[in-house]
Amino acid sequence: LQAAPPGLNRSGVGDLLSCWTALWDWSEAATRLNEPFDDGIAARTRVLLERLLSPSAALDVRNVTREGLRLLSELYVEEVTLCEAWGNSRCEEGSEHYVAYALEALTGK
């Protein structure tokens, strides 16, 4: 991982940050549409985000240190674990994902 271009390693943060919008979207869907919501999965997702956004973690990710790469790897494992526990990617894919999917479909890219 450390041999990869630093920008590619840093870009992994984007998919983890999508958990913010995913949690908001999911909570709104639960409130407005009575969609099932899991407080435990949501809480664990918030912990994931807190770990990512701590000042020391942000510096490690920005500087592509061994600790930063380990953190990104651990958080991706947790993200996948949460999605598997819920049965889909509701806690990770927010509305921004669906905008990107629509653009991919429209542009073929």
C-alpha positions in Angstrom: 0.0 0.0 0.0 2.8 2.5 0.8 4.2 2.0 -2.7 0.9 3.3 -4.3 0.5 6.9 -5.2 -0.3 8.9 -2.0 -3.4 10.4 -3.6 -4.9 7.0 -4.3 -4.4 6.0 -0.7 -5.9 9.3 0.6 -8.9 8.9 -1.7 -10.1 5.9 0.3 -11.3 8.4 2.9 -14.2 9.4 0.6 -16.0 6.1 0.7 -15.7 6.1 4.5 -16.9 9.6 4.8 -20.0 8.6 2.8 -21.2 7.0 6.1 -22.2 10.5 7.3 -24.7 11.0 4.5 -25.7 7.4 4.7 -26.6 7.7 8.4 -28.6 10.9 7.8 -30.4 9.4 4.8 -31.2 6.2 6.7 -32.5 8.0 9.7 -34.7 10.2 7.6 -36.0 7.2 5.7 -36.8 5.6 9.1 -38.6 8.7 10.3 -40.5 9.6 7.1 -41.0 6.2 5.5 -40.9 3.9 8.5 -37.9 2.1 7.0 -36.2 -0.3 9.4 -33.3 1.3 11.3 -30.8 -0.3 13.6 -29.5 1.9 16.4 -26.6 -0.5 17.1 -25.3 -0.5 13.5 -25.7 3.3 13.4 -23.8 3.7 16.6 -20.9 1.5 15.4 -20.9 3.5 12.2 -20.5 6.7 14.1 -17.6 5.2 16.1 -16.0 4.4 12.7 -16.3 8.0 11.7 -15.0 9.3 15.0 -11.9 7.2 14.6 -11.4 8.4 11.1 -11.8 12.1 12.0 -9.7 12.3 15.1 -6.9 14.8 14.5 -4.1 12.3 14.8 -5.8 9.9 12.4 -6.4 12.6 9.9 -2.7 13.5 9.9 -1.7 9.9 9.5 -4.0 9.4 6.6 -2.9 12.7 5.0 0.8 11.8 5.4 0.1 8.1 4.3 1.9 6.7 7.3 1.9 3.1 8.2 -0.6 3.9 11.0 -2.8 5.8 8.6 -2.9 2.9 6.1 -3.6 0.5 8.9 -6.5 2.7 10.1 -8.0 2.9 6.6 -7.8 -0.9 6.3 -9.3 -1.5 9.7 -12.2 1.0 9.0 -12.9 -0.7 5.7 -13.1 -4.0 7.4 -15.5 -2.5 9.9 -17.6 -0.9 7.2 -18.0 -4.2 5.4 -18.7 -6.0 8.7 -21.5 -3.5 9.4 -23.0 -3.9 5.9 -22.9 -7.6 6.3 -24.6 -7.5 9.7 -27.4 -5.3 8.4 -27.7 -7.2 5.1 -27.0 -4.4 2.7 -25.0 -1.2 2.5 -27.5 1.2 4.0 -25.1 2.4 6.7 -22.4 3.2 4.1 -24.1 4.3 0.9 -25.7 7.7 1.1 -27.5 9.6 -1.5 -24.2 10.7 -3.0 -23.6 7.1 -4.1 -26.9 7.1 -6.0 -26.1 10.3 -7.8 -22.7 8.8 -8.8 -24.5 5.6 -10.0 -26.9 7.6 -12.1 -24.1 9.6 -13.6 -22.2 6.4 -14.4 -25.3 5.0 -16.1 -25.8 8.2 -18.1 -22.2 8.6 -19.2 -21.2 4.9 -19.5 -18.1 5.6 -17.4 
